[in-house]
Amino acid sequence: MVSPRPSPPSRPAEDGTVLAFDFGSKRIGVAIGATLLRRASALTTIEAETNETRFAAIARLIQEWQPALLVIGLPLALDGTEHKMTARCRRFANQLHGRFGLPVVLTDERLTSAVADTELREAGLGWRVRKGRVDALHPDTALVGIHTGGVWVAERLHAALGLVTPLGSLDVSFYRDDFSRSGLHAQLKTSDIPFEVEDRPIVIVDDVLYTGRTIRAAMNEIFDYGRPARIDLAVLVDRGGRELPVCPRWLAQTLQIEEGKNLQLERSETGVLTLRLADA
């Protein structure tokens, strides 16, 4: 049967295998875990144009792993209300149960990454390690760096995390809300999004978070490519001085920088990154 509301999975067997699905209209991320360990790791991503092809791939996974339970992340709005993708996800859950006869549980996907990050922090793991473990629950996660320092940081993260999705980059100059006043930057870069944005979890990466206006511009540009499943933010330094309600999900360092000063990330010819405080 399918649980009507999001709920924590019950234990069908003491050491039963669980297949977890991150449902999307274009692709489905699949993770595998065990009820005894209460941990999951990324398994594969299913990309199929038809339902029959999609369920054939799922059938092969079920045949191989013999799960005792299927868990599906239910997409909800931040206030908990349901939307169009919620209904499609519920239909997918019903189809899984009907085709394979296995118990299916829907769980609030807003909580999964937050809970995982808390558990890993309590286990004493550092920021970079937690980042890799948490995002293993979302095989399709893509990093998008903001030129220029954000791209440098994103390149390091992308390599360290071993992500499959190609790294993206943005030059948000044309999307800034002060474009009409300040004009273009002297050295424009090319935005490059080498993956499909629709229904994909995206992490924007920047070097220094200040007013939040650059992040807003980056989100506006991303939505011109499609509607992502979610957008999170990772920054190297938060210097305060916010003018918009923007908050990083992952943050390496918080610094108090006085007004009239800029914190700049620089890269040497050998690839060494350094932060420099300069006059604005």
N, C-alpha and C positions, 0 to 999 in steps of 0.2 A: 504494500500500500504506500501511498505518498502522503507525507505529513502535510496538513493544510496550511500550517504556519511555520516560519523559521523556528528551528529547535535544534538543540545539540544532539548529535547522533547517539542513539542507544547502542549498546554492545550486543551484536547478534552472536558473537562468539568471543571467548577470552582472548584469542590471538587472531581474530579474523582480519582479513585484508580489506581495505577500504579504497575504492576508486572515487576521487573527487573531481568534479567537472566545473570549470569556469566558463559558463555558457556565453557565446557571442553569435551574432547572426552570420558572421563571416568565418569564424574559427572557434574551436573549443579547446581550451587548455585542460590537460588532464594531469592530475597528481595522484600518487599512490602513497598509502600509509597503512599503519596497523593500529587497531583499536587498543592493543595492549600498551604500545609506546606513545600513542596519541601524538604522532608526528607525521608529517607528509613531506614528500619531495617531488619535484617536477618529473613527469614521465614523458609526455609527448604533447604535440599540438595537432589537432585534427583540422585539416582544411579540405573541405569538400563542397562541391557545387550543388549536390542533390542530397535529399534526406536519406535515400537508400545507400548512397556511398558513405555518408556520415555514420549511419547506424551499422553498416558493414564493418567499418573501422572499429567502432565501439564493441561490436560482437567479438572481433579478434582479440581485443584487450581483455574482455571478460573471460574468453576461453583460455587465454594465457595466464591470467592472474587469479582467476576463480575468486572474485571478491564476495564477501558476505554482506556488504552494504555499499550503496551508492549515495554519495553526498553531492549536492548541487548548491553552489553559491547563488542566493536569490538577490538580484539587484533591486535596491530600494533607494528612494530619495533620501537626502540627509535627515529629513524629519520623519522618516519611516514610512511615508506613503508609497503606494505602488504606482507604476507607470507602464508604458507600453512594453518595455523589455521585460518587466516583471511577469506579465501575462504570457509572453512567449517562453520565458524560462519555465513557468509552471506547466505549460503544454509539453515542453521537452521532458520534464520530470515524469509526467503521466505516460508519455511515449516510452520512456526507458522502462518503467515498471510494467507496462503492458507487453512490451516485446520480450523482456528478459525475466520477468517474474521475481526480481530481487527487490528487497525493501529499499525505498528511496527516501532520503531525508533532505529537506530544504533548510539551509542555514543562512542567516543574515550575513552577506558578504562584506558589509561595512565593518564588521567586527574582526574578521579573520586576520588581517595584517596587523591591526592594532594589538590584538591579543598576542599574536606571535612575537611581535617586537617587544612587548612587555616581558614575556616569558624568557626571551633570549637575553634581555638586559639583566633580568634577575639572575640568570645563569652566569653572568660576569663576562659576556661577550662584548667586544668592542663594536664601535659604530660600523666599520666596514664589514666585519663578519656578520653582524645582525642584518645589514642591508642585503647581503647575499642570501642569507637563510630565509628572510621574509619574502623576498621577491621570487624565491623558488616556487612559491605557491602560484605565481602568475608567469607561466612560461613565455608569454608574448610581450612582456614588459619591454618598452623601448626607452632609451635615454636620448634626450635632445639637449644639446649644449647651446648656450647663448654666446655668440661671439663677443669678445674673443676669449677672455679668461674662462668663461663657462665651458667652452669647447675643450680647452686644455684639461680642465678637471674631469669633464665627461669622458675624454679619451682614456684617462687613467682608470676611472671607475669601470668603464666598459671592458677594458682588458682584465682588470682584477676580478670582475664578476663573471667573466666568461659568457657574456650574453650572446645569443644567436642573432637576434634582430640587429641589423646594421645601425650604427650610430647616426643620429640626425643632428643638424645644426641650424641655427636661426640667426639672421641679422634682422633685428626688430625695428630698424631705423624708420621705415615707412609706417609702422604701426604705433609709434609713440604718440601720446596725447599732446606733446609739446613740439611736434614736428613743424607746425606752422610758424612757431616762434624761433626755434633754434636751428631749423634747417637740417641738412644732411651731414652726417659724420664725414670727415675728410677721407676715410678709408672704408668704403662700403664692402661688405662681404656678401657672398651668395648663400641664401638659405638652401638647405638640402635635406629633404625628408625622403629617404630611400626605402620607405615601407608604407603599407596601407594604414592610415590613422583610424579608420572606422572600427569602433568596438575594441580598440587596443589600449591597455594601460600604459600611460606615458609618464615619465619622470623628467621634468625640466631641471637642468643643472646650470647653476650660475656660480660665479666666484664670490661676489660680495652682494649681499642683500641690503638695500637702503630704503628708499621710499616705497618700493613695491610696484612702481609704474612700469619698469622694464618687464617684470613678470606678467603684469596685466597685458602688455603689448605682445609678449610671447604667446600667451593663451589665445589672444585674438587671432594671431597668425596661424596657430595650430588648427583652430576651428575652420579656417579657410580650406584646410586639407581634408577635413572630415570631422565626425563626432567621436572622440575617444571614449573608451569605457570610463576612464577617470584620469585626472591629472594630479600628480604630486610634485613636490618641490624639494630638491636637495641643494644646499649651498655650503660653501666652504666657511664663510664668515657672515654673521649677522651683526651689522654695525649700528642697528637701531635707526630711529628717525623715520618710522613708517608713516606714510600718508594714505595708504590703502590697506584694507584688512587682508593682508597677505602674510602667511605664516609657513615656514619650511617644515616639512615632515622629518627631514634628516638634516642635521646641522652639526658641523665639526667644531665651531668655535664662535663664541659671542664676545664682541669687543665694543667698548664705548669709544667712539671717535668724535672729536669735537667738530662743530660746524666749521665750514671753510677748509676742511681737509678731505682729501680723497684717499681711499685705500685701494691701491692698484696691484693687481697680480701681474708679475712679469716672468717671462721665460727666457733662459739663456740659450746660447747656441747649442749647448750640450743637453738641453731639455730640463734643466733644473728650474723649479718654480719657486719664486720668492714674492713676498708681500712687501710693498713699499708705501710709506705714508708721504703724501705730497700735498702741496697747496692746490686748492681747487681752481 
